[in-house]
Amino acid sequence: MWPIKRFMITIEAASWVDVEDVELPRLPEVGETIQTKYGTCFVTQTDASPGTGPYQGKIVCRMP
């Protein structure tokens, strides 16, 4: 069993941007796909946030 970590996702589309909180076992790699409330998106940027904050990192993704 893997520990679940909390991440903030910024979802970008052609004419809008939205933010979502997700729980994942690890920070995804750039180029991977991730499931969001809008469907599958491509990860374009990641930033690990070590420390005691509420998030383990930030993820930026785009709609296909």
Protein Blocks (a to p, Z undefined) as FASTA:
>chain_A
ZZddddddddddfkbccddddddfbdcdehiacddfkbccddfbdcddedjbfbfbdcdd
ddZZ
